[in-house]
């Protein structure tokens, strides 16, 4: 299992819920949402409620005019191609623990599963604005926390164990590739190969 934050393509790009969530629900090509979860969005727990959930989340984001940059946190949770298909209750637990690891457990979020590729993966869109305080929370340097959580979940759920002794990927782009493809990026392979040569 790989849990990684997906970074905007450049620093000027803001992740907008109104664009991200429809992509999560629709996907690309044949991929479709095969599971849906709304967290801290009471009464909006069906996929058909997603539009209203986005409206509620964006209204809350507008309540914080001081925050600069993106007010949405996008997590991708990828499973190994040989992993068994998790139950809805297990998926919910994985998402809740990943959101909690980022310090966003009280925040609103939407999670979906895509099952169209050779490996399943989850997208999680989290509102970085707290629903009561309206303060923004930036989960800095969460990669090591996600690695520890992934290892724990692999053991608890009987999933394929990922070798994390190679260290984290060198770039956000590499981590995004690994999360979406379930494969080792060229950047990671090259870094590992060079370390063995020296």
Order of alpha helices (4+ residues) and beta strands (2+ residues): beta-alpha-beta-alpha-beta-alpha-beta-beta-alpha-alpha-alpha
